[in-house]
Amino acid sequence: MKRYLQNAGLALLATTAMLSTSCKKNADFNSLSTGNYTDTSGTLKALTASAFPNMGMAVTYTPMSTIPAYLATVKRECNNVTFGNELKEGSVVQNDGTYNYATADALYKICTDNGLSVFGHNLVWYSQQNVTYLNSLISALVIPGKGGTPAPNLLANLNGDFETGSGNNFTGWSNLAGNSSSATYTAVSGNNSNRALQVNVATAGANAYDVQSIGPTFAVTAGHNLTVTVDIKTTNTSGKVNIVLQNTTTGYYSQQVISPTSTSFATYTATFTGVSDAAPSIRLNFPSSGNYTIDNIIIQDPSQGMSATGATQPTTAQIAAVIQPEMTKYITTTLQRYPNIKAWDVVNEPLLDNGQVRTNTNFTASATQFLYAQYLGNKYQDSYITKAFKAARAAAPNDILFINDYNLEYATVKTDSLVAMVTALNKYGATIDGIGTQMHITLGQNLNNIDYMFKKLASTGLKIRVSELDVVINGAKTSPFVPTATLLSYQAAMIKYAINSYITNVPASQRYGVTVWGVSDTDSWLNTKASPDAPLLFDANYVKKPAYAGFKAGLTPGSVQ
């Protein structure tokens, strides 16, 4: 999923008009004017035809196949679409490594049958992969030991068996139930032991961590793999228990989800790859209602036991030898399956906001994330990015290949770093053709930074694409939320500025196009029950909003400069 940064100090923009953190002055952001955003005539693809060639929206299979108004809106307004999830690795690769393109094929047919070209999104990302399969390839490289002693329990003497404590208290553990959740924590008989932790979740919270048992910190060798075993029984055999290892300093965490299926005690195992923190804490999250009894948590570093028995963990080079072919295979197979998709996001979100390449040393991967950089390299001349682009170029020599990232309009250091990286990667043979800037923006977005970003990206001479445009207007994340006319006008003004900056600061020959990340407000990834929003150009009834008029107004060069 994409990310955006919200300045908490701007959360009350609904009642103020101090919208621009830029030093620029213009009528759209004057405290006495919200602009006139009523002209919604025309269609986006016709209005943008002279400004850039590709007007797009992000779409997904279910509404495209079941909601006529959704499909009709996309067909009327766009000439290009991007699949929200259907071509991501995690949507195609199965647990056994086989590929299932059925949903992607079906959505592709709907789009092409309706005259829509498709932008390919995305081939290599750190998220939404089949981590189960990738980790199984690594596990298969472990050479088991012969005899010897098992690895020590890293929770030994830290009450992982819940035996220490009095009453319903457990030494080293604290139990929480917040954010409208309801749960009780009780000491009960364990699995052939005196005590275990029983968690009765009457009402699950909106977040998995609302009902949470926070356990002790423990020592581990940073970068090593860990296995966590735990005995669980439950009254809800469709519920979940999340095993979390959290960095107590940065807050970054890794998570594995366990699905207990027995009303009697059974042992479950979770594997954590490349744990970056030397002293994480263990936490148990309970996102589902039901009664869960937890006992005998054991955490082990397999390499410690293996050294005693003569077994070995694979080296980084050995892991790379099995992981790189899998990455290349997915790129090659997907590109060759869809030869009429002529442009692709090859690598998505490679950088942190500080401009560093995302690796296991500066980012903690969750249960659904896999960092190719950890095994395939993060140095420009020998990075997973270079390898991915070379594989894509070999499979589709004439396609337009993009690198895509977020918060470029927010963090200028990230923009600078991305431009420097792309320039260097191309010197090492990556052949990157274009840069996508997602632009998940807010009403408080710094306008100068938008201009800086487009000018800096354009300086590369590459194709520049606005890849995932939307504008948050519920900065305070209130629920329920009903957009006011003033907020909708402010949103229109921000859309206008973003579009105008794009066509003003990026030469026409470099403009690939603009994709809005969704169709109607109701299907936006930003619109959730806990934090409703209205970030797109069409409302729930597919009626054009003031934001549509703002988009149109922004197509006049220099209109807000």
C-alpha positions in Angstrom: 0.0 0.0 0.0 1.1 3.6 -0.7 2.0 6.0 2.0 1.6 9.7 2.7 2.7 12.0 5.5 0.2 14.2 7.3 1.4 17.3 9.1 -0.5 17.1 12.4 -0.3 20.9 12.8 -2.5 21.2 9.7 -5.3 18.9 11.0 -7.7 21.7 11.5 -7.6 23.0 8.0 -11.3 22.4 7.7 -11.9 25.5 9.8 -9.0 27.7 8.6 -7.8 28.9 5.3 -4.1 29.0 6.0 -3.5 26.2 3.6 -0.2 26.9 1.9 3.0 26.4 3.8 4.7 27.9 0.7 5.8 31.5 0.5 3.8 31.8 -2.7 0.7 33.9 -2.8 -2.3 33.2 -5.1 -6.0 33.7 -5.0 -6.8 30.0 -4.6 -5.2 30.0 -1.2 -6.2 33.4 -0.1 -8.0 33.3 3.3 -11.0 35.1 1.8 -11.3 33.1 -1.3 -11.7 29.4 -2.1 -11.9 29.9 -5.9 -14.6 29.1 -8.4 -14.6 25.4 -9.2 -17.8 24.8 -11.0 -16.8 24.1 -14.6 -16.8 20.3 -14.9 -17.7 20.2 -18.6 -15.8 17.8 -20.9 -14.0 14.6 -20.2 -10.5 14.2 -18.7 -9.1 12.4 -21.7 -10.3 15.1 -24.1 -9.3 18.0 -21.8 -5.7 16.6 -21.3 -5.1 15.4 -24.9 -3.0 18.5 -25.8 -1.1 18.5 -22.5 -0.1 14.8 -22.1 -0.9 11.5 -23.9 -2.1 9.3 -21.0 -5.0 10.2 -18.7 -5.5 7.3 -16.3 -7.2 6.0 -13.2 -6.4 3.1 -10.9 -8.9 0.3 -11.2 -9.6 -3.1 -9.6 -11.3 -6.2 -10.9 -14.4 -6.4 -8.7 -15.9 -2.9 -9.4 -14.8 -3.0 -13.1 -16.7 -6.3 -13.5 -19.8 -5.6 -11.3 -20.5 -1.9 -11.1 -21.6 -0.5 -14.5 -21.3 3.2 -13.4 -17.7 2.5 -12.3 -16.7 1.1 -15.7 -18.7 3.7 -17.6 -16.9 6.5 -15.7 -13.5 5.1 -16.4 -14.3 4.5 -20.1 -15.6 8.0 -20.5 -12.9 9.8 -18.7 -9.7 7.8 -19.4 -7.6 6.3 -22.1 -5.3 4.5 -19.7 -5.7 2.5 -16.5 -3.4 1.1 -13.8 -4.3 -2.1 -11.9 -4.4 -1.4 -8.2 -3.2 -4.9 -7.1 -3.8 -7.5 -9.7 -0.3 -7.5 -11.3 1.6 -7.3 -8.0 3.7 -10.3 -7.2 1.6 -11.3 -4.1 -1.6 -11.4 -6.3 0.0 -13.8 -8.8 2.6 -16.0 -7.1 1.1 -18.9 -5.1 2.6 -20.6 -2.0 4.2 -23.3 -4.1 5.7 -20.9 -6.5 3.2 -21.4 -9.3 1.6 -18.4 -11.0 -2.1 -17.6 -11.2 -2.9 -14.7 -13.5 -6.7 -15.4 -13.7 -7.9 -12.2 -12.1 -5.3 -10.1 -13.9 -6.3 -11.7 -17.2 -9.9 -11.0 -16.6 -9.3 -7.4 -15.7 -7.0 -6.9 -18.7 -9.8 -8.2 -21.0 -12.4 -5.9 -19.6 -10.0 -2.9 -20.1 -8.9 -3.7 -23.6 -12.5 -4.7 -24.7 -13.4 -1.1 -23.6 -10.6 0.6 -25.5 -8.4 1.2 -22.5 -4.6 0.8 -22.6 -3.0 -0.6 -19.4 0.0 0.6 -17.5 1.8 -2.2 -15.7 2.1 -1.9 -12.0 4.3 -3.3 -10.5 7.0 -5.9 -10.9 9.4 -5.5 -7.9 8.3 -4.0 -4.6 9.2 -4.6 -0.9 5.5 -5.2 -0.1 2.6 -7.4 -1.4 4.7 -10.4 -2.3 4.3 -14.1 -1.5 6.7 -14.0 1.4 5.8 -17.6 2.3 7.2 -18.9 -1.0 10.3 -16.7 -1.0 11.2 -17.6 2.6 10.6 -21.3 1.8 13.4 -21.1 -0.8 15.7 -19.7 1.9 14.7 -22.3 4.5 15.4 -25.1 2.0 19.1 -24.0 1.9 19.6 -24.7 5.6 21.8 -27.8 6.1 20.3 -29.6 9.1 22.5 -30.7 11.9 23.1 -34.2 13.1 22.3 -34.6 16.8 23.6 -32.1 19.2 21.5 -29.7 21.3 18.7 -27.4 20.1 19.2 -23.7 20.0 18.6 -22.0 23.4 15.3 -20.4 24.2 15.9 -16.6 24.1 12.9 -16.1 26.5 14.4 -18.5 29.1 13.9 -16.8 32.5 11.8 -14.1 30.9 8.4 -15.7 31.6 7.6 -16.9 28.1 5.7 -19.8 29.8 3.6 -17.3 32.0 4.5 -19.4 35.2 5.8 -16.3 37.1 3.3 -13.9 38.6 0.4 -13.8 41.0 -3.3 -13.8 40.3 -4.1 -12.5 36.9 -0.8 -10.7 36.6 2.2 -12.0 34.7 5.7 -10.9 35.4 7.3 -9.1 32.5 4.0 -8.7 30.6 1.5 -5.9 30.4 -1.9 -6.3 28.9 -3.9 -3.6 27.0 -7.4 -3.1 25.6 -7.9 0.3 24.0 -9.7 2.2 21.2 -13.2 0.9 22.0 -12.1 -2.7 22.3 -13.0 -4.9 25.2 -10.9 -7.8 26.6 -9.9 -9.5 29.8 -6.7 -11.2 30.7 -6.8 -14.2 33.1 -4.4 -16.8 34.5 -5.6 -20.3 33.8 -4.2 -23.8 33.7 -1.7 -24.3 30.9 -0.6 -27.0 28.5 0.6 -29.5 31.2 1.6 -26.5 33.3 0.2 -24.5 36.2 -0.3 -21.2 34.4 -1.1 -19.8 31.0 -2.4 -16.5 29.6 -6.1 -16.5 28.6 -7.3 -13.6 26.6 -11.0 -13.2 26.2 -11.7 -10.6 23.4 -15.3 -9.5 23.7 -15.0 -6.7 21.2 -12.0 -6.5 18.8 -10.6 -3.0 18.1 -10.3 -1.2 14.8 -6.5 -1.9 14.9 -4.9 -5.3 15.5 -2.8 -3.8 18.4 -5.8 -2.4 20.3 -5.9 -5.7 22.2 -2.3 -6.4 23.0 -0.1 -8.3 25.4 3.3 -6.6 25.6 6.1 -9.0 26.6 9.7 -8.7 27.6 12.7 -7.6 25.5 15.3 -10.2 24.7 18.7 -10.3 23.2 19.3 -11.5 19.7 22.1 -11.2 17.1 21.0 -8.5 14.7 20.4 -9.8 11.2 19.8 -13.4 12.3 16.6 -15.4 11.6 14.4 -16.3 14.5 11.7 -18.9 15.1 8.9 -18.4 17.5 6.8 -21.4 18.7 3.7 -21.0 20.9 1.0 -23.2 22.2 -2.5 -21.9 21.5 -6.1 -23.0 21.9 -9.1 -21.0 21.0 -12.9 -20.8 20.9 -12.7 -19.0 17.5 -11.1 -21.3 15.0 -11.3 -18.6 12.3 -9.6 -15.9 14.5 -6.1 -14.6 14.3 -3.2 -14.1 16.7 -0.4 -11.8 15.5 3.1 -12.4 16.8 5.1 -9.2 16.7 8.8 -8.4 17.3 9.1 -4.7 17.8 12.1 -2.4 18.0 11.6 -0.6 21.3 13.5 2.5 20.1 12.2 3.2 16.6 8.9 1.4 16.8 9.5 -0.6 13.6 8.2 -4.1 13.8 8.0 -7.4 12.1 4.8 -9.4 12.3 3.7 -13.0 11.6 0.0 -13.9 11.6 -1.0 -17.2 13.2 -4.5 -18.7 12.5 -5.2 -21.1 15.4 -7.6 -23.8 14.4 -8.0 -26.0 17.5 -10.0 -25.8 20.7 -7.3 -27.9 22.3 -3.7 -26.8 22.6 -1.7 -27.0 19.4 1.8 -25.7 18.7 2.3 -23.0 16.0 5.5 -21.7 14.5 6.3 -18.3 13.1 9.6 -17.5 11.3 11.2 -14.0 11.2 13.9 -13.4 8.6 16.8 -11.0 9.2 15.6 -9.4 12.5 17.4 -6.0 12.5 17.0 -5.1 16.2 19.4 -6.5 18.8 16.9 -6.2 21.6 13.3 -6.5 20.4 10.3 -7.0 22.5 7.7 -9.7 21.8 4.1 -8.6 21.6 0.9 -10.5 21.0 -1.9 -8.8 19.1 -5.5 -10.1 19.1 -7.4 -8.6 16.1 -10.3 -11.1 16.4 -13.0 -11.7 19.0 -12.9 -15.0 20.9 -11.1 -16.7 23.7 -7.4 -17.4 23.2 -5.2 -19.3 25.7 -1.5 -18.8 25.2 1.4 -20.9 26.7 5.0 -21.9 26.2 6.4 -19.1 23.9 9.8 -20.2 22.8 12.1 -18.0 20.7 15.2 -19.5 19.1 18.0 -18.4 16.8 18.4 -21.6 14.7 22.0 -20.8 13.9 23.0 -21.1 17.6 21.8 -24.7 17.7 23.2 -25.6 14.3 26.7 -24.5 15.2 26.6 -27.1 17.9 25.4 -29.9 15.6 27.5 -29.0 12.5 24.6 -27.6 10.4 24.9 -24.3 8.6 22.8 -21.3 7.6 23.0 -20.2 3.9 25.3 -17.4 3.0 23.9 -14.2 1.4 25.5 -15.4 -1.9 23.7 -18.7 -1.7 20.4 -17.0 -0.9 20.9 -14.6 -3.8 21.5 -17.5 -6.1 17.9 -18.7 -5.5 16.1 -15.4 -5.0 17.4 -13.5 -8.1 16.1 -16.1 -10.5 12.7 -15.9 -8.9 12.7 -12.1 -9.3 13.8 -12.4 -12.9 11.3 -15.1 -13.6 8.4 -13.0 -12.4 9.5 -10.0 -14.4 10.1 -12.0 -17.5 6.9 -14.1 -17.3 4.7 -11.1 -16.6 6.1 -8.9 -19.4 5.9 -11.7 -21.9 2.4 -12.6 -20.9 1.2 -9.0 -21.6 3.1 -7.9 -24.7 0.6 -5.1 -25.4 1.3 -3.4 -22.0 3.9 -1.0 -23.2 4.9 0.8 -20.0 5.7 -0.6 -16.5 6.6 0.3 -13.0 9.6 -2.0 -12.8 10.7 -1.0 -9.2 8.3 0.5 -6.7 9.2 2.6 -3.7 12.9 1.8 -3.3 13.8 4.8 -1.1 13.0 5.9 2.5 12.1 9.5 3.0 15.6 10.3 4.0 16.8 9.3 0.6 18.4 6.0 1.6 17.8 2.8 -0.3 15.4 0.7 1.8 17.3 -2.2 3.3 17.1 -4.5 6.3 19.5 -2.3 8.2 17.2 0.8 8.1 13.8 -0.7 7.7 12.0 -3.5 9.5 9.9 -5.7 7.1 6.5 -6.9 8.2 5.1 -10.3 7.6 4.0 -9.5 4.0 7.2 -7.8 3.0 10.5 -9.0 1.5 13.5 -6.9 0.9 15.3 -7.9 -2.3 17.9 -5.4 -1.3 18.9 -7.6 1.6 20.1 -10.3 -0.7 20.5 -8.9 -4.2 22.4 -5.7 -3.3 21.7 -2.0 -2.7 24.8 -0.4 -4.3 24.1 1.3 -7.6 26.4 -0.8 -9.7 25.3 -4.1 -8.2 21.8 -3.5 -6.8 18.5 -5.4 -7.1 17.2 -2.3 -8.9 19.8 -2.5 -11.7 19.2 -6.3 -11.9 15.4 -5.8 -12.1 15.6 -3.2 -14.9 18.1 -5.3 -16.9 15.7 -8.3 -16.7 12.8 -6.1 -17.8 14.8 -4.7 -20.7 15.8 -8.1 -21.8 12.2 -9.3 -21.8 10.6 -6.2 -23.3 13.3 -4.2 -25.2 10.9 -1.5 -26.5 8.8 -0.9 -23.4 8.9 2.3 -21.3 10.3 1.3 -17.9 9.6 3.4 -14.8 10.8 3.7 -11.3 8.1 4.9 -8.9 8.1 6.4 -5.4 6.1 8.4 -3.0 6.6 11.6 -0.9 8.8 13.2 -3.5 6.8 16.4 -3.2 7.2 16.2 0.6 10.9 15.4 1.1 13.2 17.3 -1.2 16.1 15.2 0.0 14.3 12.1 -1.3 13.7 13.8 -4.7 17.4 14.7 -4.9 18.5 11.2 -3.9 16.1 9.5 -6.4 17.4 11.7 -9.3 21.0 11.0 -8.3 20.3 7.3 -8.0 18.5 7.0 -11.4 21.3 8.9 -13.1 23.9 6.5 -11.6 21.8 3.4 -12.3 21.5 4.3 -16.0 25.3 4.7 -16.1 25.5 1.1 -14.9 23.1 -0.2 -17.5 19.7 0.0 -15.8 18.1 1.8 -18.8 15.4 3.6 -16.7 13.1 5.5 -19.1 10.9 7.4 -16.6 10.1 8.4 -13.1 6.7 8.1 -11.4 5.8 10.4 -8.6 2.8 9.1 -6.6 1.6 12.5 -5.2 -0.6 11.3 -2.3 -0.9 14.8 -1.1 -2.7 16.8 1.6 -4.3 20.3 1.8 -1.2 21.5 3.7 1.2 20.5 1.0 4.2 22.9 0.5 3.6 24.4 -2.9 7.3 25.3 -3.5 8.2 21.6 -2.9 5.8 20.6 -5.7 7.5 22.9 -8.1 11.0 21.8 -7.0 10.1 18.2 -7.4 8.8 18.6 -11.0 11.8 20.7 -12.0 14.3 18.3 -10.5 12.6 15.3 -12.0 12.5 17.0 -15.4 16.2 17.7 -15.2 16.8 14.0 -15.9 15.4 14.3 -19.4 13.3 11.2 -18.7 9.6 10.7 -19.0 7.8 12.0 -15.9 4.5 10.6 -14.7 2.1 11.5 -11.9 1.3 8.0 -11.0 -1.1 7.9 -8.0 -2.7 11.3 -7.5 -5.2 11.9 -4.7 -5.7 14.7 -2.1 -6.6 14.0 1.5 -9.1 16.4 3.0 -9.9 14.7 6.3 -6.5 15.5 7.9 -7.9 15.2 11.4 -9.1 11.6 10.6 -12.4 12.3 12.2 -15.3 9.8 11.9 -17.9 10.3 10.8 -16.8 12.8 8.2 -18.8 14.8 5.7 -16.8 17.1 3.3 -17.8 20.7 3.5 -18.1 22.9 0.4 -15.0 24.9 1.7 -12.9 21.7 2.0 -13.9 20.6 -1.5 -12.9 23.9 -2.9 -9.6 23.8 -1.1 -9.1 20.3 -2.5 -9.8 21.6 -6.0 -7.3 24.4 -5.5 -4.6 21.9 -4.5 -5.4 19.6 -7.5 -5.2 22.7 -9.8 -1.8 23.6 -8.4 -0.4 20.1 -8.8 -1.6 19.7 -12.4 -0.5 23.2 -13.3 3.0 22.7 -11.8 3.3 19.4 -13.8 2.6 21.0 -17.2 4.5 24.2 -16.4 7.7 22.6 -15.1 7.9 19.4 -17.2 8.5 19.9 -20.9 5.7 18.5 -23.1 8.0 15.9 -24.6 8.7 14.4 -21.1 5.1 14.3 -19.9 3.9 10.7 -19.9 0.6 11.5 -18.2 -1.4 11.6 -15.0 -3.1 8.7 -13.1 -5.6 9.4 -10.4 -5.5 6.7 -7.8 -9.1 5.5 -7.9 -12.4 6.4 -9.5 -14.9 7.4 -6.8 -14.3 8.5 -3.3 -15.8 5.3 -1.9 -13.3 3.0 -3.6 -10.2 5.0 -2.5 -7.6 3.2 -0.4 -7.7 6.4 1.8 -11.4 6.0 2.6 -11.7 3.6 5.6 -14.3 3.1 8.3 -11.9 4.4 10.9 -10.7 7.4 8.8 -13.2 8.3 6.1 -12.1 10.6 3.3 -13.0 12.0 -0.1 -9.7 12.3 -1.9 -10.7 11.8 -5.6 -12.5 13.6 -8.5 -15.8 11.8 -8.3 -18.2 11.3 -5.3 -19.9 8.1 -4.3 -22.5 8.5 -7.0 -19.8 9.1 -9.7 -20.7 12.8 -9.9 -17.9 15.2 -10.8 -16.6 17.2 -7.7 -15.0 20.6 -7.5 -11.7 18.7 -7.7 -12.6 17.8 -11.3 -13.0 21.5 -12.1 -9.7 22.2 -10.3 -8.0 19.5 -12.4 -9.4 21.1 -15.6 -8.4 24.6 -14.5 -4.8 23.5 -13.8 -4.4 22.5 -17.5 -3.9 26.2 -18.4 -0.2 26.8 -18.3 1.0 29.2 -15.7 -2.5 29.7 -14.2 -1.2 29.6 -10.6 2.4 30.5 -10.9 
